[in-house]
């Protein structure tokens, strides 16, 4: 699992591209699914939980076809993954 965050110009436009062109490109790099959350403090920030391994994420963010997709989705910066600190049984 990977948790990532980004800010976007317009959440609806982001979701449209994220769910189409973005999904196709992520699947190409081995992503098995994703869940998008809104940030409670910033209207234009989204958080995404990916069912993905580090290698797939790394290959995705270094793919030269990804920046135009991010631009179309309205990203205001580069998506950043959060570092995993720990996991617990409950």
ROBA-108463 format. One record per residue: x, y, z of N, C-alpha, C in turn; residue number from 1. Coordinates in nm, 2 decimals. Layout:
BEGIN
+--------+--------+--------+--------+--------+--------+--------+--------+--------+-----+
:   n.c1 :   n.c2 :   n.c3 :  ca.c1 :  ca.c2 :  ca.c3 :   c.c1 :   c.c2 :   c.c3 : num :
+--------+--------+--------+--------+--------+--------+--------+--------+--------+-----+
:      X :      Y :      Z :      X :      Y :      Z :      X :      Y :      Z : NUM :
...
+--------+--------+--------+--------+--------+--------+--------+--------+--------+-----+
END
This chain:
BEGIN
+--------+--------+--------+--------+--------+--------+--------+--------+--------+-----+
:   n.c1 :   n.c2 :   n.c3 :  ca.c1 :  ca.c2 :  ca.c3 :   c.c1 :   c.c2 :   c.c3 : num :
+--------+--------+--------+--------+--------+--------+--------+--------+--------+-----+
:   0.08 :  -0.12 :   0.00 :   0.00 :   0.00 :   0.00 :   0.09 :   0.12 :   0.00 :   1 :
:   0.04 :   0.22 :  -0.07 :   0.11 :   0.35 :  -0.08 :   0.01 :   0.46 :  -0.05 :   2 :
:   0.04 :   0.56 :   0.03 :  -0.04 :   0.67 :   0.06 :   0.03 :   0.79 :   0.00 :   3 :
:  -0.05 :   0.87 :  -0.09 :   0.01 :   0.98 :  -0.15 :  -0.08 :   1.10 :  -0.14 :   4 :
:  -0.03 :   1.22 :  -0.15 :  -0.11 :   1.34 :  -0.15 :  -0.06 :   1.44 :  -0.26 :   5 :
:  -0.15 :   1.52 :  -0.30 :  -0.12 :   1.62 :  -0.40 :  -0.23 :   1.73 :  -0.39 :   6 :
:  -0.20 :   1.85 :  -0.44 :  -0.30 :   1.96 :  -0.45 :  -0.33 :   1.97 :  -0.60 :   7 :
:  -0.46 :   2.01 :  -0.62 :  -0.51 :   2.02 :  -0.76 :  -0.59 :   2.15 :  -0.78 :   8 :
:  -0.60 :   2.19 :  -0.90 :  -0.67 :   2.31 :  -0.94 :  -0.82 :   2.29 :  -0.91 :   9 :
:  -0.87 :   2.17 :  -0.95 :  -1.02 :   2.15 :  -0.94 :  -1.03 :   2.00 :  -0.91 :  10 :
:  -1.10 :   1.97 :  -0.80 :  -1.11 :   1.83 :  -0.76 :  -1.19 :   1.74 :  -0.86 :  11 :
:  -1.30 :   1.80 :  -0.92 :  -1.38 :   1.72 :  -1.01 :  -1.30 :   1.69 :  -1.14 :  12 :
:  -1.22 :   1.78 :  -1.19 :  -1.14 :   1.76 :  -1.31 :  -1.03 :   1.65 :  -1.27 :  13 :
:  -0.97 :   1.66 :  -1.15 :  -0.87 :   1.57 :  -1.11 :  -0.94 :   1.43 :  -1.11 :  14 :
:  -1.05 :   1.41 :  -1.05 :  -1.12 :   1.28 :  -1.04 :  -1.15 :   1.22 :  -1.18 :  15 :
:  -1.19 :   1.31 :  -1.27 :  -1.22 :   1.26 :  -1.41 :  -1.10 :   1.20 :  -1.47 :  16 :
:  -0.99 :   1.27 :  -1.47 :  -0.86 :   1.22 :  -1.53 :  -0.80 :   1.11 :  -1.45 :  17 :
:  -0.80 :   1.12 :  -1.32 :  -0.75 :   1.01 :  -1.23 :  -0.82 :   0.88 :  -1.26 :  18 :
:  -0.95 :   0.89 :  -1.28 :  -1.03 :   0.76 :  -1.30 :  -1.03 :   0.71 :  -1.44 :  19 :
:  -0.96 :   0.78 :  -1.54 :  -0.96 :   0.73 :  -1.68 :  -0.82 :   0.72 :  -1.72 :  20 :
:  -0.76 :   0.82 :  -1.78 :  -0.62 :   0.81 :  -1.83 :  -0.52 :   0.77 :  -1.72 :  21 :
:  -0.54 :   0.83 :  -1.60 :  -0.45 :   0.80 :  -1.49 :  -0.46 :   0.65 :  -1.45 :  22 :
:  -0.59 :   0.60 :  -1.44 :  -0.61 :   0.46 :  -1.40 :  -0.54 :   0.37 :  -1.50 :  23 :
:  -0.55 :   0.40 :  -1.63 :  -0.49 :   0.31 :  -1.73 :  -0.34 :   0.31 :  -1.72 :  24 :
:  -0.28 :   0.43 :  -1.69 :  -0.13 :   0.43 :  -1.68 :  -0.09 :   0.36 :  -1.55 :  25 :
:  -0.17 :   0.38 :  -1.44 :  -0.13 :   0.32 :  -1.31 :  -0.14 :   0.17 :  -1.33 :  26 :
:  -0.24 :   0.12 :  -1.39 :  -0.26 :  -0.03 :  -1.41 :  -0.14 :  -0.08 :  -1.49 :  27 :
:  -0.10 :  -0.01 :  -1.59 :   0.02 :  -0.04 :  -1.67 :   0.14 :  -0.07 :  -1.58 :  28 :
:   0.15 :   0.00 :  -1.47 :   0.26 :  -0.01 :  -1.38 :   0.23 :  -0.10 :  -1.26 :  29 :
:   0.12 :  -0.18 :  -1.27 :   0.09 :  -0.28 :  -1.17 :   0.01 :  -0.23 :  -1.05 :  30 :
:  -0.05 :  -0.11 :  -1.06 :  -0.14 :  -0.07 :  -0.95 :  -0.27 :  -0.16 :  -0.96 :  31 :
:  -0.32 :  -0.21 :  -0.84 :  -0.43 :  -0.29 :  -0.84 :  -0.56 :  -0.22 :  -0.79 :  32 :
:  -0.55 :  -0.09 :  -0.76 :  -0.66 :  -0.02 :  -0.72 :  -0.62 :   0.10 :  -0.64 :  33 :
:  -0.72 :   0.19 :  -0.62 :  -0.69 :   0.32 :  -0.54 :  -0.82 :   0.37 :  -0.48 :  34 :
:  -0.81 :   0.44 :  -0.37 :  -0.92 :   0.51 :  -0.30 :  -0.88 :   0.65 :  -0.28 :  35 :
:  -0.96 :   0.75 :  -0.32 :  -0.93 :   0.89 :  -0.31 :  -1.01 :   0.95 :  -0.19 :  36 :
:  -0.94 :   1.03 :  -0.11 :  -1.00 :   1.10 :   0.00 :  -0.98 :   1.25 :  -0.02 :  37 :
:  -1.07 :   1.33 :   0.03 :  -1.06 :   1.47 :   0.04 :  -0.98 :   1.51 :   0.17 :  38 :
:  -0.91 :   1.62 :   0.17 :  -0.84 :   1.67 :   0.29 :  -0.94 :   1.75 :   0.37 :  39 :
:  -0.96 :   1.73 :   0.50 :  -1.05 :   1.81 :   0.57 :  -1.01 :   1.96 :   0.59 :  40 :
:  -0.88 :   1.99 :   0.57 :  -0.83 :   2.12 :   0.60 :  -0.80 :   2.20 :   0.47 :  41 :
:  -0.78 :   2.14 :   0.36 :  -0.75 :   2.20 :   0.23 :  -0.84 :   2.15 :   0.12 :  42 :
:  -0.92 :   2.24 :   0.07 :  -1.02 :   2.20 :  -0.03 :  -0.96 :   2.14 :  -0.15 :  43 :
:  -0.84 :   2.19 :  -0.19 :  -0.79 :   2.14 :  -0.32 :  -0.68 :   2.03 :  -0.30 :  44 :
:  -0.67 :   1.97 :  -0.18 :  -0.58 :   1.86 :  -0.15 :  -0.65 :   1.73 :  -0.15 :  45 :
:  -0.60 :   1.63 :  -0.21 :  -0.65 :   1.50 :  -0.21 :  -0.54 :   1.40 :  -0.16 :  46 :
:  -0.59 :   1.30 :  -0.10 :  -0.51 :   1.19 :  -0.05 :  -0.55 :   1.06 :  -0.12 :  47 :
:  -0.46 :   0.98 :  -0.16 :  -0.49 :   0.86 :  -0.24 :  -0.42 :   0.74 :  -0.17 :  48 :
:  -0.50 :   0.63 :  -0.14 :  -0.44 :   0.51 :  -0.09 :  -0.44 :   0.41 :  -0.21 :  49 :
:  -0.32 :   0.37 :  -0.25 :  -0.30 :   0.28 :  -0.36 :  -0.27 :   0.14 :  -0.32 :  50 :
:  -0.32 :   0.05 :  -0.39 :  -0.29 :  -0.09 :  -0.37 :  -0.18 :  -0.12 :  -0.47 :  51 :
:  -0.05 :  -0.09 :  -0.43 :   0.06 :  -0.08 :  -0.52 :   0.19 :  -0.11 :  -0.45 :  52 :
:   0.29 :  -0.16 :  -0.51 :   0.42 :  -0.18 :  -0.44 :   0.51 :  -0.06 :  -0.48 :  53 :
:   0.62 :  -0.05 :  -0.41 :   0.71 :   0.06 :  -0.43 :   0.77 :   0.06 :  -0.57 :  54 :
:   0.80 :  -0.06 :  -0.62 :   0.86 :  -0.06 :  -0.75 :   0.77 :  -0.01 :  -0.86 :  55 :
:   0.64 :  -0.04 :  -0.85 :   0.54 :   0.01 :  -0.94 :   0.52 :   0.16 :  -0.93 :  56 :
:   0.52 :   0.21 :  -0.81 :   0.51 :   0.35 :  -0.78 :   0.63 :   0.43 :  -0.85 :  57 :
:   0.75 :   0.37 :  -0.82 :   0.87 :   0.44 :  -0.87 :   0.87 :   0.44 :  -1.02 :  58 :
:   0.83 :   0.33 :  -1.08 :   0.82 :   0.32 :  -1.23 :   0.72 :   0.42 :  -1.29 :  59 :
:   0.61 :   0.43 :  -1.22 :   0.50 :   0.52 :  -1.26 :   0.55 :   0.67 :  -1.26 :  60 :
:   0.61 :   0.71 :  -1.14 :   0.65 :   0.85 :  -1.13 :   0.77 :   0.89 :  -1.22 :  61 :
:   0.84 :   0.79 :  -1.27 :   0.95 :   0.82 :  -1.36 :   0.91 :   0.79 :  -1.51 :  62 :
:   0.79 :   0.75 :  -1.54 :   0.74 :   0.73 :  -1.67 :   0.73 :   0.87 :  -1.74 :  63 :
:   0.79 :   0.89 :  -1.86 :   0.78 :   1.02 :  -1.93 :   0.64 :   1.05 :  -1.98 :  64 :
:   0.55 :   0.95 :  -1.98 :   0.42 :   0.98 :  -2.03 :   0.33 :   1.03 :  -1.92 :  65 :
:   0.38 :   1.03 :  -1.79 :   0.29 :   1.06 :  -1.68 :   0.28 :   1.22 :  -1.66 :  66 :
:   0.38 :   1.30 :  -1.68 :   0.36 :   1.44 :  -1.65 :   0.25 :   1.51 :  -1.73 :  67 :
:   0.23 :   1.47 :  -1.86 :   0.12 :   1.53 :  -1.93 :  -0.02 :   1.49 :  -1.87 :  68 :
:  -0.03 :   1.37 :  -1.82 :  -0.15 :   1.33 :  -1.76 :  -0.17 :   1.41 :  -1.63 :  69 :
:  -0.07 :   1.43 :  -1.55 :  -0.08 :   1.50 :  -1.43 :  -0.12 :   1.65 :  -1.46 :  70 :
:  -0.06 :   1.70 :  -1.56 :  -0.10 :   1.84 :  -1.60 :  -0.24 :   1.85 :  -1.64 :  71 :
:  -0.29 :   1.75 :  -1.72 :  -0.43 :   1.75 :  -1.76 :  -0.52 :   1.74 :  -1.64 :  72 :
:  -0.48 :   1.66 :  -1.54 :  -0.56 :   1.65 :  -1.42 :  -0.56 :   1.77 :  -1.33 :  73 :
:  -0.47 :   1.87 :  -1.36 :  -0.46 :   1.99 :  -1.28 :  -0.38 :   1.98 :  -1.15 :  74 :
:  -0.28 :   1.90 :  -1.15 :  -0.19 :   1.89 :  -1.03 :  -0.12 :   2.02 :  -1.02 :  75 :
:  -0.11 :   2.07 :  -0.90 :  -0.03 :   2.20 :  -0.87 :   0.11 :   2.17 :  -0.84 :  76 :
:   0.14 :   2.05 :  -0.81 :   0.28 :   2.01 :  -0.77 :   0.29 :   1.86 :  -0.80 :  77 :
:   0.41 :   1.81 :  -0.77 :   0.43 :   1.66 :  -0.79 :   0.37 :   1.58 :  -0.67 :  78 :
:   0.30 :   1.48 :  -0.70 :   0.24 :   1.39 :  -0.59 :   0.35 :   1.34 :  -0.50 :  79 :
:   0.33 :   1.34 :  -0.37 :   0.43 :   1.29 :  -0.28 :   0.37 :   1.18 :  -0.20 :  80 :
:   0.46 :   1.07 :  -0.18 :   0.41 :   0.96 :  -0.11 :   0.45 :   0.98 :   0.04 :  81 :
:   0.37 :   0.93 :   0.13 :   0.39 :   0.94 :   0.27 :   0.48 :   0.82 :   0.32 :  82 :
:   0.56 :   0.84 :   0.41 :   0.65 :   0.73 :   0.46 :   0.57 :   0.65 :   0.56 :  83 :
:   0.58 :   0.52 :   0.55 :   0.51 :   0.42 :   0.64 :   0.60 :   0.42 :   0.77 :  84 :
:   0.53 :   0.44 :   0.88 :   0.60 :   0.44 :   1.01 :   0.58 :   0.30 :   1.09 :  85 :
:   0.46 :   0.25 :   1.08 :   0.43 :   0.13 :   1.15 :   0.29 :   0.07 :   1.11 :  86 :
:   0.27 :  -0.06 :   1.14 :   0.14 :  -0.12 :   1.11 :   0.10 :  -0.19 :   1.24 :  87 :
:  -0.03 :  -0.20 :   1.27 :  -0.08 :  -0.27 :   1.39 :  -0.19 :  -0.36 :   1.36 :  88 :
:  -0.22 :  -0.45 :   1.44 :  -0.33 :  -0.55 :   1.42 :  -0.47 :  -0.49 :   1.43 :  89 :
:  -0.48 :  -0.39 :   1.51 :  -0.61 :  -0.32 :   1.53 :  -0.59 :  -0.17 :   1.55 :  90 :
+--------+--------+--------+--------+--------+--------+--------+--------+--------+-----+
END
